[in-house]
């Protein structure tokens, strides 16, 4: 999973942050693809 931020993030020209594993608040470790189940939008309900 790669996170790209900025107004023109969808152009494909910006650098991104590659995330391979996520540690949850309760200490579990998951592959990023299991934690982030949908792609191509904002991480919160509002921009």
Phi and psi restraints in degrees (range 20) as a CNS / XPLOR table:
assign (resid 1 and name C) (resid 2 and name N)
       (resid 2 and name CA) (resid 2 and name C) 1.0 -120.2 20.0 2
assign (resid 2 and name N) (resid 2 and name CA)
       (resid 2 and name C) (resid 3 and name N) 1.0 131.1 20.0 2
assign (resid 2 and name C) (resid 3 and name N)
       (resid 3 and name CA) (resid 3 and name C) 1.0 -105.2 20.0 2
assign (resid 3 and name N) (resid 3 and name CA)
       (resid 3 and name C) (resid 4 and name N) 1.0 125.4 20.0 2
assign (resid 3 and name C) (resid 4 and name N)
       (resid 4 and name CA) (resid 4 and name C) 1.0 -121.3 20.0 2
assign (resid 4 and name N) (resid 4 and name CA)
       (resid 4 and name C) (resid 5 and name N) 1.0 131.5 20.0 2
assign (resid 4 and name C) (resid 5 and name N)
       (resid 5 and name CA) (resid 5 and name C) 1.0 -116.3 20.0 2
assign (resid 5 and name N) (resid 5 and name CA)
       (resid 5 and name C) (resid 6 and name N) 1.0 161.8 20.0 2
assign (resid 5 and name C) (resid 6 and name N)
       (resid 6 and name CA) (resid 6 and name C) 1.0 118.0 20.0 2
assign (resid 6 and name N) (resid 6 and name CA)
       (resid 6 and name C) (resid 7 and name N) 1.0 164.6 20.0 2
assign (resid 6 and name C) (resid 7 and name N)
       (resid 7 and name CA) (resid 7 and name C) 1.0 -62.4 20.0 2
assign (resid 7 and name N) (resid 7 and name CA)
       (resid 7 and name C) (resid 8 and name N) 1.0 -31.8 20.0 2
assign (resid 7 and name C) (resid 8 and name N)
       (resid 8 and name CA) (resid 8 and name C) 1.0 -110.6 20.0 2
assign (resid 8 and name N) (resid 8 and name CA)
       (resid 8 and name C) (resid 9 and name N) 1.0 34.9 20.0 2
assign (resid 8 and name C) (resid 9 and name N)
       (resid 9 and name CA) (resid 9 and name C) 1.0 -61.4 20.0 2
assign (resid 9 and name N) (resid 9 and name CA)
       (resid 9 and name C) (resid 10 and name N) 1.0 -28.4 20.0 2
assign (resid 9 and name C) (resid 10 and name N)
       (resid 10 and name CA) (resid 10 and name C) 1.0 -80.9 20.0 2
assign (resid 10 and name N) (resid 10 and name CA)
       (resid 10 and name C) (resid 11 and name N) 1.0 -3.9 20.0 2
assign (resid 10 and name C) (resid 11 and name N)
       (resid 11 and name CA) (resid 11 and name C) 1.0 -74.3 20.0 2
assign (resid 11 and name N) (resid 11 and name CA)
       (resid 11 and name C) (resid 12 and name N) 1.0 -21.6 20.0 2
assign (resid 11 and name C) (resid 12 and name N)
       (resid 12 and name CA) (resid 12 and name C) 1.0 85.7 20.0 2
assign (resid 12 and name N) (resid 12 and name CA)
       (resid 12 and name C) (resid 13 and name N) 1.0 9.8 20.0 2
assign (resid 12 and name C) (resid 13 and name N)
       (resid 13 and name CA) (resid 13 and name C) 1.0 -105.0 20.0 2
assign (resid 13 and name N) (resid 13 and name CA)
       (resid 13 and name C) (resid 14 and name N) 1.0 -9.0 20.0 2
assign (resid 13 and name C) (resid 14 and name N)
       (resid 14 and name CA) (resid 14 and name C) 1.0 -90.6 20.0 2
assign (resid 14 and name N) (resid 14 and name CA)
       (resid 14 and name C) (resid 15 and name N) 1.0 156.8 20.0 2
assign (resid 14 and name C) (resid 15 and name N)
       (resid 15 and name CA) (resid 15 and name C) 1.0 -72.2 20.0 2
assign (resid 15 and name N) (resid 15 and name CA)
       (resid 15 and name C) (resid 16 and name N) 1.0 155.3 20.0 2
assign (resid 15 and name C) (resid 16 and name N)
       (resid 16 and name CA) (resid 16 and name C) 1.0 -132.1 20.0 2
assign (resid 16 and name N) (resid 16 and name CA)
       (resid 16 and name C) (resid 17 and name N) 1.0 165.2 20.0 2
assign (resid 16 and name C) (resid 17 and name N)
       (resid 17 and name CA) (resid 17 and name C) 1.0 -103.5 20.0 2
assign (resid 17 and name N) (resid 17 and name CA)
       (resid 17 and name C) (resid 18 and name N) 1.0 116.0 20.0 2
assign (resid 17 and name C) (resid 18 and name N)
       (resid 18 and name CA) (resid 18 and name C) 1.0 -84.5 20.0 2
assign (resid 18 and name N) (resid 18 and name CA)
       (resid 18 and name C) (resid 19 and name N) 1.0 125.4 20.0 2
assign (resid 18 and name C) (resid 19 and name N)
       (resid 19 and name CA) (resid 19 and name C) 1.0 -116.4 20.0 2
assign (resid 19 and name N) (resid 19 and name CA)
       (resid 19 and name C) (resid 20 and name N) 1.0 122.9 20.0 2
assign (resid 19 and name C) (resid 20 and name N)
       (resid 20 and name CA) (resid 20 and name C) 1.0 -106.3 20.0 2
assign (resid 20 and name N) (resid 20 and name CA)
       (resid 20 and name C) (resid 21 and name N) 1.0 -32.0 20.0 2
assign (resid 20 and name C) (resid 21 and name N)
       (resid 21 and name CA) (resid 21 and name C) 1.0 -137.8 20.0 2
assign (resid 21 and name N) (resid 21 and name CA)
       (resid 21 and name C) (resid 22 and name N) 1.0 151.2 20.0 2
assign (resid 21 and name C) (resid 22 and name N)
       (resid 22 and name CA) (resid 22 and name C) 1.0 -129.4 20.0 2
assign (resid 22 and name N) (resid 22 and name CA)
       (resid 22 and name C) (resid 23 and name N) 1.0 134.0 20.0 2
assign (resid 22 and name C) (resid 23 and name N)
       (resid 23 and name CA) (resid 23 and name C) 1.0 -105.2 20.0 2
assign (resid 23 and name N) (resid 23 and name CA)
       (resid 23 and name C) (resid 24 and name N) 1.0 122.3 20.0 2
assign (resid 23 and name C) (resid 24 and name N)
       (resid 24 and name CA) (resid 24 and name C) 1.0 -80.3 20.0 2
assign (resid 24 and name N) (resid 24 and name CA)
       (resid 24 and name C) (resid 25 and name N) 1.0 170.7 20.0 2
assign (resid 24 and name C) (resid 25 and name N)
       (resid 25 and name CA) (resid 25 and name C) 1.0 -60.5 20.0 2
assign (resid 25 and name N) (resid 25 and name CA)
       (resid 25 and name C) (resid 26 and name N) 1.0 -27.3 20.0 2
assign (resid 25 and name C) (resid 26 and name N)
       (resid 26 and name CA) (resid 26 and name C) 1.0 -91.5 20.0 2
assign (resid 26 and name N) (resid 26 and name CA)
       (resid 26 and name C) (resid 27 and name N) 1.0 8.7 20.0 2
assign (resid 26 and name C) (resid 27 and name N)
       (resid 27 and name CA) (resid 27 and name C) 1.0 93.0 20.0 2
assign (resid 27 and name N) (resid 27 and name CA)
       (resid 27 and name C) (resid 28 and name N) 1.0 -3.4 20.0 2
assign (resid 27 and name C) (resid 28 and name N)
       (resid 28 and name CA) (resid 28 and name C) 1.0 -73.6 20.0 2
assign (resid 28 and name N) (resid 28 and name CA)
       (resid 28 and name C) (resid 29 and name N) 1.0 145.4 20.0 2
assign (resid 28 and name C) (resid 29 and name N)
       (resid 29 and name CA) (resid 29 and name C) 1.0 -111.3 20.0 2
assign (resid 29 and name N) (resid 29 and name CA)
       (resid 29 and name C) (resid 30 and name N) 1.0 131.2 20.0 2
assign (resid 29 and name C) (resid 30 and name N)
       (resid 30 and name CA) (resid 30 and name C) 1.0 -129.0 20.0 2
assign (resid 30 and name N) (resid 30 and name CA)
       (resid 30 and name C) (resid 31 and name N) 1.0 151.1 20.0 2
assign (resid 30 and name C) (resid 31 and name N)
       (resid 31 and name CA) (resid 31 and name C) 1.0 -62.1 20.0 2
assign (resid 31 and name N) (resid 31 and name CA)
       (resid 31 and name C) (resid 32 and name N) 1.0 145.5 20.0 2
assign (resid 31 and name C) (resid 32 and name N)
       (resid 32 and name CA) (resid 32 and name C) 1.0 -57.5 20.0 2
assign (resid 32 and name N) (resid 32 and name CA)
       (resid 32 and name C) (resid 33 and name N) 1.0 -33.8 20.0 2
assign (resid 32 and name C) (resid 33 and name N)
       (resid 33 and name CA) (resid 33 and name C) 1.0 -69.1 20.0 2
assign (resid 33 and name N) (resid 33 and name CA)
       (resid 33 and name C) (resid 34 and name N) 1.0 -22.1 20.0 2
assign (resid 33 and name C) (resid 34 and name N)
       (resid 34 and name CA) (resid 34 and name C) 1.0 -83.0 20.0 2
assign (resid 34 and name N) (resid 34 and name CA)
       (resid 34 and name C) (resid 35 and name N) 1.0 -32.6 20.0 2
assign (resid 34 and name C) (resid 35 and name N)
       (resid 35 and name CA) (resid 35 and name C) 1.0 -78.2 20.0 2
assign (resid 35 and name N) (resid 35 and name CA)
       (resid 35 and name C) (resid 36 and name N) 1.0 -46.9 20.0 2
assign (resid 35 and name C) (resid 36 and name N)
       (resid 36 and name CA) (resid 36 and name C) 1.0 -94.3 20.0 2
assign (resid 36 and name N) (resid 36 and name CA)
       (resid 36 and name C) (resid 37 and name N) 1.0 95.7 20.0 2
assign (resid 36 and name C) (resid 37 and name N)
       (resid 37 and name CA) (resid 37 and name C) 1.0 -88.4 20.0 2
assign (resid 37 and name N) (resid 37 and name CA)
       (resid 37 and name C) (resid 38 and name N) 1.0 -14.6 20.0 2
assign (resid 37 and name C) (resid 38 and name N)
       (resid 38 and name CA) (resid 38 and name C) 1.0 -128.8 20.0 2
assign (resid 38 and name N) (resid 38 and name CA)
       (resid 38 and name C) (resid 39 and name N) 1.0 148.1 20.0 2
assign (resid 38 and name C) (resid 39 and name N)
       (resid 39 and name CA) (resid 39 and name C) 1.0 -123.5 20.0 2
assign (resid 39 and name N) (resid 39 and name CA)
       (resid 39 and name C) (resid 40 and name N) 1.0 162.3 20.0 2
assign (resid 39 and name C) (resid 40 and name N)
       (resid 40 and name CA) (resid 40 and name C) 1.0 83.5 20.0 2
assign (resid 40 and name N) (resid 40 and name CA)
       (resid 40 and name C) (resid 41 and name N) 1.0 35.8 20.0 2
assign (resid 40 and name C) (resid 41 and name N)
       (resid 41 and name CA) (resid 41 and name C) 1.0 -158.8 20.0 2
assign (resid 41 and name N) (resid 41 and name CA)
       (resid 41 and name C) (resid 42 and name N) 1.0 -170.2 20.0 2
assign (resid 41 and name C) (resid 42 and name N)
       (resid 42 and name CA) (resid 42 and name C) 1.0 -77.3 20.0 2
assign (resid 42 and name N) (resid 42 and name CA)
       (resid 42 and name C) (resid 43 and name N) 1.0 150.6 20.0 2
assign (resid 42 and name C) (resid 43 and name N)
       (resid 43 and name CA) (resid 43 and name C) 1.0 -77.0 20.0 2
assign (resid 43 and name N) (resid 43 and name CA)
       (resid 43 and name C) (resid 44 and name N) 1.0 -17.0 20.0 2
assign (resid 43 and name C) (resid 44 and name N)
       (resid 44 and name CA) (resid 44 and name C) 1.0 -119.1 20.0 2
assign (resid 44 and name N) (resid 44 and name CA)
       (resid 44 and name C) (resid 45 and name N) 1.0 171.4 20.0 2
assign (resid 44 and name C) (resid 45 and name N)
       (resid 45 and name CA) (resid 45 and name C) 1.0 -67.9 20.0 2
assign (resid 45 and name N) (resid 45 and name CA)
       (resid 45 and name C) (resid 46 and name N) 1.0 -18.9 20.0 2
assign (resid 45 and name C) (resid 46 and name N)
       (resid 46 and name CA) (resid 46 and name C) 1.0 -127.6 20.0 2
assign (resid 46 and name N) (resid 46 and name CA)
       (resid 46 and name C) (resid 47 and name N) 1.0 145.6 20.0 2
